[in-house]
Amino acid sequence: MAWSADRIHPEDQERVIAEIARARETTSPYRSQHRVALRAGEWTWIESRAVPVQDDDGNVSEWFGAATDVSQRVQHERQLRLMVDELNHRVKNNLAIVQSLVAQTLRHCDDPALAAPVIEARLRTLAATHDMLTRDKWSGASIGEIVQVAMDDCLDGGTRVQAHGPPVLLDPQRAVALSMALHELCTNATRHGALSTGEGCVRIEWRIEPAEGSPRLVLEWRESGGPPVQPPSRGGFGTRLLRRGLPHDLDGTVQLDFPPDGVRCRMEAPLSEPQAMP
């Protein structure tokens, strides 16, 4: 079996040498997948195979083999592994979100009969957000799209919900977090706030502000025209999500206030340049 170890990638040499030695000692077929230098500075994945050819006395007279370029297959397998790993990661995250969503809803829902529709609405928003991200191959989502998905139950084609801001792309984690937060604000506005009456309205504005290191996204939710606001006596799922979960997922800050004239929520988060200027 004539070969040169110098052409084998340093990370593969020890393994390949051991496999060849084992084949020679046992006079068994040899097969290995490794990298070789076919051109200077360029490594190629090959699958090398060899079988011993024996003479009449049973001694190995030569090794007969071949090598096949399998670079494309190796790259495909690597991409497949990455996809599976990413899928497993997302599934685990989704299960954790659903588990927390259901548990928190049941814990803070005074009327058990209302728990099912509340959970269903939250899961519907989560599923719609994932559909949006899947459509764009999980590269991210624009805030305009996120608002549209999260506020679907509040949009009636009129002007009671106004959303304005520049094109801003959020990564999947922040997109999901913002979508769920806006859904909670929308639900509260519909039940108790500005959208619970015919005169109230909601204004959502976002902008990019310069800051040291990286620009910052600032998004503000403002309600007006609804019944006088009473601060909640205890924090429910929505309040906990906005004040605890959202700052963590956005890697930013969230200020939630309940002035008498309408709920206010201000969110800030750092942005990378490509996200701020898609």
FENGIKA-V844724 format. One record per residue. N is the residue number from 0. PHI is phi in whole degrees, -180 to 180 (* if undefined). OMEGA is omega as a letter, one per 40 degrees, with the letter a starting at -180 (* if undefined). D_CENTER is the distance of its C-alpha to the mean C-alpha in Angstrom with 1 decimal. Layout:
((N & PHI & OMEGA & D_CENTER) (N & PHI & OMEGA & D_CENTER))
This chain:
((0 & * & a & 48.9) (1 & -81 & i & 49.2) (2 & -162 & a & 46.0) (3 & -127 & a & 45.0) (4 & -69 & a & 42.5) (5 & -63 & a & 42.3) (6 & -88 & i & 40.2) (7 & -87 & a & 37.6) (8 & -57 & a & 34.5) (9 & -54 & a & 35.3) (10 & -73 & a & 32.4) (11 & -104 & a & 33.7) (12 & -58 & a & 37.4) (13 & -59 & a & 38.2) (14 & -64 & a & 36.5) (15 & -65 & i & 38.3) (16 & -60 & i & 41.6) (17 & -65 & a & 41.4) (18 & -67 & i & 40.7) (19 & -67 & i & 43.6) (20 & -62 & i & 45.9) (21 & -66 & i & 45.1) (22 & -65 & i & 45.8) (23 & -68 & a & 49.1) (24 & -67 & a & 50.2) (25 & -100 & a & 49.6) (26 & 47 & i & 50.4) (27 & -112 & i & 47.4) (28 & -57 & a & 45.1) (29 & -111 & i & 42.5) (30 & -152 & a & 39.0) (31 & -153 & i & 36.2) (32 & -117 & a & 33.0) (33 & -159 & a & 32.8) (34 & -101 & i & 32.6) (35 & -134 & i & 35.8) (36 & -95 & i & 36.9) (37 & -82 & i & 38.3) (38 & -134 & a & 38.4) (39 & -59 & i & 38.6) (40 & 77 & a & 35.3) (41 & -130 & a & 33.3) (42 & -101 & a & 32.1) (43 & -125 & i & 32.1) (44 & -80 & i & 31.0) (45 & -131 & i & 34.0) (46 & -113 & a & 35.1) (47 & -103 & a & 38.7) (48 & -136 & i & 41.1) (49 & -155 & i & 44.8) (50 & -127 & i & 47.5) (51 & -77 & i & 50.8) (52 & -108 & a & 54.0) (53 & -103 & i & 56.9) (54 & -87 & a & 60.6) (55 & -63 & a & 63.4) (56 & -90 & i & 63.6) (57 & 86 & i & 59.9) (58 & -86 & i & 59.1) (59 & -76 & i & 56.0) (60 & -92 & i & 57.4) (61 & -165 & i & 54.2) (62 & -115 & a & 50.5) (63 & -110 & a & 49.3) (64 & -151 & a & 45.7) (65 & -156 & i & 43.2) (66 & -131 & a & 39.8) (67 & -124 & i & 37.1) (68 & -72 & a & 34.3) (69 & -121 & a & 31.0) (70 & -59 & a & 28.7) (71 & -64 & i & 26.9) (72 & -65 & i & 26.5) (73 & -63 & i & 25.2) (74 & -64 & i & 22.6) (75 & -63 & i & 21.6) (76 & -64 & i & 21.4) (77 & -65 & i & 19.3) (78 & -63 & i & 16.7) (79 & -65 & i & 17.0) (80 & -63 & i & 16.5) (81 & -63 & i & 13.4) (82 & -64 & i & 12.0) (83 & -66 & i & 13.3) (84 & -62 & i & 12.0) (85 & -66 & i & 8.4) (86 & -63 & i & 9.4) (87 & -60 & i & 11.2) (88 & -63 & a & 8.6) (89 & -67 & i & 6.5) (90 & -62 & i & 10.1) (91 & -62 & i & 11.3) (92 & -64 & a & 8.9) (93 & -64 & i & 9.9) (94 & -63 & i & 13.4) (95 & -66 & i & 13.6) (96 & -64 & a & 12.7) (97 & -64 & i & 15.2) (98 & -60 & i & 17.7) (99 & -66 & a & 17.7) (100 & -60 & a & 17.9) (101 & -67 & a & 20.9) (102 & -63 & a & 22.6) (103 & -67 & i & 22.5) (104 & -63 & a & 23.7) (105 & -64 & a & 26.5) (106 & -70 & a & 27.5) (107 & -107 & i & 27.9) (108 & -92 & a & 29.2) (109 & -68 & a & 33.1) (110 & -107 & a & 33.8) (111 & -57 & a & 32.4) (112 & -67 & a & 33.1) (113 & -89 & a & 30.5) (114 & -63 & a & 27.7) (115 & -60 & i & 26.9) (116 & -65 & i & 26.5) (117 & -66 & i & 24.5) (118 & -62 & a & 22.0) (119 & -60 & i & 22.1) (120 & -64 & i & 21.4) (121 & -68 & i & 18.3) (122 & -67 & i & 16.9) (123 & -64 & i & 17.8) (124 & -65 & i & 15.9) (125 & -61 & a & 12.7) (126 & -66 & i & 13.4) (127 & -64 & i & 14.3) (128 & -65 & i & 11.2) (129 & -68 & i & 9.3) (130 & -61 & i & 12.3) (131 & -62 & a & 11.9) (132 & -69 & i & 8.5) (133 & -64 & i & 9.9) (134 & -59 & i & 13.0) (135 & -101 & i & 11.7) (136 & 57 & i & 10.0) (137 & 56 & i & 6.4) (138 & -84 & a & 8.3) (139 & 135 & a & 8.0) (140 & -152 & i & 10.8) (141 & -79 & a & 14.2) (142 & -62 & i & 15.5) (143 & -58 & i & 18.3) (144 & -67 & a & 16.2) (145 & -62 & i & 14.4) (146 & -61 & a & 17.9) (147 & -60 & a & 19.3) (148 & -70 & a & 16.9) (149 & -69 & a & 17.2) (150 & -99 & a & 20.9) (151 & -55 & a & 21.9) (152 & -72 & a & 24.4) (153 & -100 & a & 26.0) (154 & -82 & a & 26.5) (155 & -122 & a & 30.0) (156 & 84 & i & 30.6) (157 & -96 & a & 32.7) (158 & -116 & a & 32.4) (159 & -72 & i & 31.7) (160 & -120 & a & 28.1) (161 & -116 & a & 27.8) (162 & -130 & a & 24.7) (163 & -141 & i & 25.2) (164 & 167 & a & 23.4) (165 & -77 & i & 22.6) (166 & -64 & i & 19.8) (167 & -138 & i & 16.7) (168 & -99 & i & 13.3) (169 & -108 & i & 10.4) (170 & -68 & a & 7.0) (171 & -54 & a & 4.2) (172 & -61 & a & 5.0) (173 & -70 & i & 8.5) (174 & -62 & i & 8.7) (175 & -64 & a & 8.4) (176 & -62 & a & 10.7) (177 & -68 & i & 13.0) (178 & -61 & a & 13.3) (179 & -66 & i & 14.4) (180 & -67 & i & 16.6) (181 & -64 & i & 18.3) (182 & -62 & i & 18.9) (183 & -65 & i & 20.7) (184 & -64 & i & 22.7) (185 & -63 & a & 23.6) (186 & -62 & i & 24.7) (187 & -65 & i & 26.9) (188 & -65 & a & 28.4) (189 & -72 & a & 29.3) (190 & -87 & a & 30.9) (191 & -127 & a & 32.5) (192 & -103 & a & 31.9) (193 & -62 & a & 32.6) (194 & -89 & i & 31.6) (195 & -85 & i & 33.9) (196 & -125 & a & 36.9) (197 & -79 & a & 37.9) (198 & -101 & a & 38.3) (199 & -78 & i & 35.1) (200 & -150 & i & 32.2) (201 & -126 & i & 28.8) (202 & -121 & i & 27.9) (203 & -116 & i & 24.4) (204 & -130 & i & 24.5) (205 & -135 & a & 22.2) (206 & -153 & i & 23.2) (207 & -112 & i & 22.6) (208 & -111 & i & 25.0) (209 & -66 & i & 26.0) (210 & -154 & i & 25.7) (211 & -65 & i & 26.6) (212 & 96 & a & 24.0) (213 & -158 & i & 21.5) (214 & -66 & a & 21.7) (215 & -120 & i & 20.5) (216 & -87 & i & 19.1) (217 & -122 & i & 21.5) (218 & -123 & a & 21.0) (219 & -124 & i & 24.0) (220 & -111 & a & 24.7) (221 & -134 & i & 28.5) (222 & -108 & i & 30.5) (223 & -154 & i & 34.2) (224 & 82 & a & 37.1) (225 & -95 & i & 36.2) (226 & -66 & i & 38.2) (227 & -55 & a & 38.7) (228 & -85 & i & 35.7) (229 & -113 & i & 36.2) (230 & -57 & a & 33.8) (231 & -63 & i & 32.4) (232 & -72 & i & 34.6) (233 & -147 & a & 31.7) (234 & -80 & i & 27.9) (235 & -92 & a & 26.2) (236 & -60 & a & 22.5) (237 & -62 & a & 21.8) (238 & -64 & i & 23.6) (239 & -65 & i & 22.0) (240 & -63 & a & 18.5) (241 & -70 & a & 19.5) (242 & -88 & a & 21.5) (243 & -116 & a & 19.7) (244 & -73 & a & 16.0) (245 & -63 & i & 15.2) (246 & -57 & i & 16.8) (247 & -66 & a & 14.9) (248 & -70 & i & 11.4) (249 & -84 & a & 12.8) (250 & 58 & a & 14.8) (251 & -145 & a & 17.7) (252 & -128 & i & 20.5) (253 & -136 & i & 21.2) (254 & -119 & a & 24.9) (255 & -114 & a & 25.8) (256 & -127 & a & 29.5) (257 & -127 & i & 31.9) (258 & -68 & a & 34.9) (259 & -58 & a & 37.5) (260 & -85 & i & 36.8) (261 & 152 & a & 33.1) (262 & -64 & i & 29.8) (263 & -125 & i & 28.1) (264 & -143 & a & 24.6) (265 & -120 & a & 23.7) (266 & -118 & i & 20.2) (267 & -131 & i & 19.9) (268 & -156 & i & 17.1) (269 & -70 & i & 17.4) (270 & -129 & i & 16.2) (271 & -81 & a & 16.4) (272 & -57 & i & 19.0) (273 & -61 & i & 17.0) (274 & -72 & a & 14.9) (275 & -76 & a & 18.2) (276 & -131 & a & 20.1) (277 & -70 & * & 18.3))
